[in-house]
Each structure stands twice: as structure tokens, then as C-alpha cells.
Amino acid sequence: MLRTLIVYKGVYGSTEEIARKLGMILGPSRCCTPEEFRDEYREFEFIIMGSGVYRGKLHPEITDFIRDNPWIAEKPVALFSVSLSMEDGARALREAEELMGIR
């Protein structure tokens, strides 16, 4: 099984809840917020990033994390958002993909 790193940031608790449940489902994993990230976590084989969507954007700490860690684009990556609007969530995820150079 791939070791999975789940980096998340939210305000109200839903994003953390989803991240932790994903970790239980996916097997060997670690959940952390951007400020809890350690350099040794770069060794994980699969990266998941999740964020609440606020005013149509991902949490700034997640976008900063993506910008500050270009090595992420070299790994298999999955993204998730927590939003009341599917359109806002999809738009925010597209922006994250663009930051990683996926789109």
C-alpha cells in the first residue's frame, strides 16, 4: 500500500473530519495541516490535499503550501474541497491544479 499524506486546512471542522476519514480508509497515512508539515513527510508516496472553499477560493494556507512545495507535482496527487457550491469547489480545485502545473 502507498503511504499517503493528507494535508488539509479548514475553519469549521468538516475538512479535518473528511481528511481523517480518508486516512482511515486509505491505510498507512498521516494527516496534517500546512503548519504541522515536516520535511520527512516528503517521503510519502501519495499526496492528498483538501481545503474548505471560502469566497470561491481554497484556504490561503493550502494555496501557499502548494506554491511553496513544488515537489508535490512530482507525486501522485488528489485534491478535495468542502464547499456549499459545487461550482465554487470545482473552480477552486482547478486553481490548485494550475498552481501545480497540472492544467
N, C-alpha and C positions, 0 to 999 in steps of 0.2 A: 504494500500500500504506500501511496505517496504521503509524505509528511506535509501537512497543509498549514499554512499561516493565514489566519484571518485577521485582517486589520480593519477596524470599524470605528466610526465616530457618529454619535447621535446626541440628542439632547434629552429626549423623554424616556428612553429605556427600550423602545421597540427594536432599534438597530442592534443593541447589545444582545437582546434576547434571541434574535434571529441568528446572530453570529455564533452564540454559544450552542444553539441547537444544531446549526450546520456542523460545528466542531464535533459534536457527539455522533452525528450521522456519518461523517467522513472518515472517522478513525483517528489515527495519530495526528493531533492538531494542537495548535496554540492560538489563542485569541488575545489580541492586544489592541490598544488604541495607538495612534501615532506617537503620543508622548511616552508610551510604555515600550516602544520598539527598541530592540537591542541589535547590535551588529551581527550577533551569532544567528539571528533569525533569517539572515540572508541565505542560509544553507537549506531552508525548506524548499521542497521541490514544486509545490503548487501554492499559488497566492490567490486569496480571495480578499477583495476589498468591498466594504459596504458603508453606506452613509445614508443618513436622513437627507431629505431634499428640503431646502429652505429657500423660498422665493425663487424656485426654479433652478437652484444650484445645489451641488453637493456641499457638504460641510467644508469650509475652507481648510481645515486641518487635513482632510483627505486629499484635496487637490494639491496642497503644499507637499504632502507626503509623496504623491506621485511625481511631482516636479523635482523633488529633492533626491529621489531614488530611481535613477534611470535604469538600474539593473533589473527592475521589476519587469520591463518589457522583454527581457530575455527568458522569462519563465512562463509556464502556462498560467494564465490569469483568468479569473472570473470576477464579475462585478455584480453587486446588487444595490438597489436603492429602496428606501422606505419613504413612500410619498402618498398623499391623498389623491394625487392626479397621476394617472399612468403616463400622460403626455409629458408632464414635468419630469417624472422619473426617467423616462426614455431619453429625453433631451439631456438631462444631467449625465446619464451614463455615456451618451455619445461624446460629450465634452471630455469625460475621463479617458475614453478611448483615444481621442485626438491628442490629449496630453501624453499618452504613452506611445503615440505614433502608430496606432492600430488603424486609424481611418485616414 
